[in-house]
Amino acid sequence: MGGYLVKITDSEENSWVVDMITKSVKHTYGYWMGMADIKNEGDWRWVNDSSAVSYSNWNRGQPNNANNEDCGHFWSAVNYEWNDIMCNTDQMGYICECSDSSNCRPSKG
């Protein structure tokens, strides 16, 4: 549909997304966001445009790369602060955004 996993650029956007999360369906481990450090450990990048993550809201002690964790998510266990987790983790919701809303709306039919 033209969207991508959310890219958080500042604390205001992060707070808005977390507010929306707390009002929605709860997923066991939280929600995917669109960042990863797959190409270079510790170099967190937004997957939609490969730009460096400049704002972050990591939970204390994160990211820690336990068990080769290369994807970022809003962690439900710690009030949706950020965490690194294995990219194949199940029971995770996802949050998408789109830079051009006219191209991201689901089509009817």
Residue pairs with C-beta under 8 A, 6 or more apart in sequence:
1 98
1 103
1 104
1 105
1 106
1 107
2 98
2 100
2 103
2 104
3 96
3 97
3 98
3 104
4 34
4 47
4 48
4 96
4 97
4 98
5 32
5 33
5 34
5 47
5 48
5 94
5 95
5 96
5 97
6 17
6 33
6 34
6 95
6 96
6 97
7 33
7 34
7 35
7 46
7 48
7 49
7 51
7 97
8 14
8 17
8 33
8 55
8 57
9 54
9 55
10 55
11 55
11 57
14 55
14 57
17 74
17 95
18 74
18 79
18 80
20 95
21 30
21 31
21 74
21 80
21 95
22 80
24 93
25 93
26 76
27 76
27 91
27 92
27 93
28 76
28 91
28 92
29 73
29 75
29 76
29 77
29 85
29 89
29 91
29 92
30 73
30 74
30 75
30 76
30 77
30 80
30 83
30 92
30 93
31 73
31 74
31 76
31 80
31 92
31 93
31 94
31 95
32 71
32 72
32 73
32 92
32 93
32 94
32 95
33 72
33 73
33 74
33 82
33 95
34 46
34 47
34 48
34 72
35 44
35 45
35 46
35 47
35 53
35 71
35 72
36 44
36 45
36 47
36 70
36 71
36 72
36 87
37 43
37 44
37 45
37 63
37 70
37 84
38 70
38 71
38 87
39 45
41 65
41 70
42 63
42 65
43 52
44 52
44 53
44 56
44 63
44 72
45 51
45 52
45 53
46 52
46 53
53 72
56 82
57 81
57 82
58 81
58 82
58 83
59 75
59 78
59 81
59 82
59 83
62 81
62 82
62 83
62 84
63 69
63 72
63 82
63 83
63 84
64 84
65 84
66 84
67 86
68 86
69 84
69 85
69 86
70 84
70 86
70 87
71 84
71 85
71 86
71 87
71 89
72 82
72 83
72 84
72 85
73 82
73 83
73 85
73 89
73 92
74 80
74 81
74 82
74 83
74 95
75 81
75 82
75 83
75 85
85 92
96 104
98 104
